[in-house]
């Protein structure tokens, strides 16, 4: 029997740890594992094209071929973003996430075989399929957060989930170099990533749930607290059609979209090309390459929690309004790296330590975007967060494709720091302009199209849902800046 839910916000459960925290931990591990599989090729390709003493195949791939392989993940990634967001919005994200991670694990296990027998074309095919399946992940995760994360905890819980991307990057960059240099060789990079994906998928199948109402493990008290404080409806996904016209004519939505595009170009430019920059400009060997390449993402991982705690503190103590908090931290995430990259562009050759410090600062400050535009999807519409994320993540993935390909076009001599300066200028421009648009047009209010169109009511009479939304906005500072 369906539990009767009062629309008035329920108090926080006495227990400090609940099912929402277990769900967030599972989603955190999911992003950790998924990003590890994405990043595996960034270091793996350096080992695959370098001589080794263990007899593993060495591939004579030109720079253009390598960048094609690195970008091929996103060719598939863009395709299922919007359909996955719509499916997650209607039917829940649990099984979409499961299918995504199982497929990713299997494809990773096939990469070494594909490389040896099918060369770079077969590797590209594997990466495209991997991108295709992982395209279902982020829209589904965002939809789950819209249902599981109460407004007062949203910055912390959302950041914790997405910070897994940095931890996965750190782990993969640090271990890939060591695995590649070991007697197991570069194939072990993909085998380890694939097996980890499959193990996580089994855990998710048992413990995961699309909404509090479909969880077998949640208490009645916690379910009531979440459903009356998250701003989403747990009423059966098929009853809520997607308000396409309202979304596509919303300036706050386009503010998120452009911020996402600027973020992806700058972030993936560094993520895919940092090992190559370390090798060719800073002359770091492959063992040290992985460790030094991981250092900036350690900073991003740590700072993301500092930013999320600060954001929740500022909003919950009514020091700043929600939309102001989003603007502050998105500016840190975009304009901070832009200034740092400008300094890196004019750094004289031979300053390895200073270059690593600047790169660390560049990526570290980027951790603020989790409490910037990333959570704005849920702020605007908790009910349609998965669809919004599908749209912005899909379109912004095109810019992720452009990142490694632009290096092939722009950089003629990989050993020249001045050539890489042109690449950094592209990232700087996108960081600056995309955040400027975000500052001008973002909103912290739940949009009117978040809710199904209500039945006609008598003048002057408010529904319980309207009163609940008004109470929640007042308590969380969800007002325009």
HELIX and SHEET records of a PDB file:
HELIX    1   1 UNK A   19  UNK A   48  1                                  30    
HELIX    2   2 UNK A   63  UNK A   77  1                                  15    
HELIX    3   3 UNK A   81  UNK A   91  1                                  11    
HELIX    4   4 UNK A   94  UNK A  134  1                                  41    
HELIX    5   5 UNK A  137  UNK A  148  1                                  12    
HELIX    6   6 UNK A  151  UNK A  153  5                                   3    
HELIX    7   7 UNK A  154  UNK A  181  1                                  28    
HELIX    8   8 UNK A  187  UNK A  207  1                                  21    
HELIX    9   9 UNK A  212  UNK A  214  5                                   3    
HELIX   10  10 UNK A  220  UNK A  227  1                                   8    
HELIX   11  11 UNK A  237  UNK A  239  5                                   3    
HELIX   12  12 UNK A  244  UNK A  248  1                                   5    
HELIX   13  13 UNK A  251  UNK A  280  1                                  30    
HELIX   14  14 UNK A  286  UNK A  316  1                                  31    
HELIX   15  15 UNK A  322  UNK A  345  1                                  24    
HELIX   16  16 UNK A  352  UNK A  365  1                                  14    
HELIX   17  17 UNK A  366  UNK A  371  5                                   6    
HELIX   18  18 UNK A  373  UNK A  380  1                                   8    
HELIX   19  19 UNK A  385  UNK A  410  1                                  26    
HELIX   20  20 UNK A  417  UNK A  441  1                                  25    
HELIX   21  21 UNK A  448  UNK A  450  5                                   3    
HELIX   22  22 UNK A  464  UNK A  476  1                                  13    
END                                                                             
